[in-house]
Amino acid sequence: MSNNEEKTNMSQEEVLHQFVNRIFNNDHFREKIMMPNVMGRPVVKSVEEKTLDSITESCAFKCILSGVMGFALGGAIGLFTSSVNPQIKPPGQQETVKEIIREMKTSSLGYAKNFALLGAVFSGIECIVETYRGQSDWKNGTYAGGITGGLIGFRAGAKAGLLGALGFATFSTAIDYYMRNSS
């Protein structure tokens, strides 16, 4: 029996024993880990890569990122809407450039704050729902949309909260369905 045949005929217990011994008997155990070559060479992540992954997958990071992206998107939408919907002055009065810029700034900032809050709240709630459920599927967006819409609408009363929850949950479900099935 050759040496190669002997290695291939090892039992699972012997493989496990060798694996454990290599880890605990050597300070550089990462180089000694036996990994199967199923689809190319396996990649073992470094500690820094694992740390970066855990940071970017955290609910706080997702919430902050959604807030920042919502602020940018809201600012752009506010700038666009203020440029196509100017304030009309009575005849004889002219609007100055300074007033137009002030109006654009106010509109852009208002939209930016609203979109930032909406994005941060929705993303945070969706991440919490996903963590609680332990699944990543379309229901997380639906639940998060319902909760977010209900919270936003509840400021205007219970009926508005219910309609906001239903509307936002429906919209979130439709967007999630489109995003998952378009690729």
VENGI-V37544 format. One record per run of one state. SS is the DSSP state (H for helix, E for strand, - for the rest). FROM is the first residue (numbers start at 0). TO is the last residue. Records with the same first field share a line. If there is no record, write none. Layout:
SS: FROM-TO, FROM-TO
This chain:
-: 0-1, 8-10, 24-27, 32-45, 56-57, 84-95, 133-136, 156-156, 181-182
H: 2-7, 11-23, 28-31, 46-55, 58-83, 96-132, 137-155, 157-180
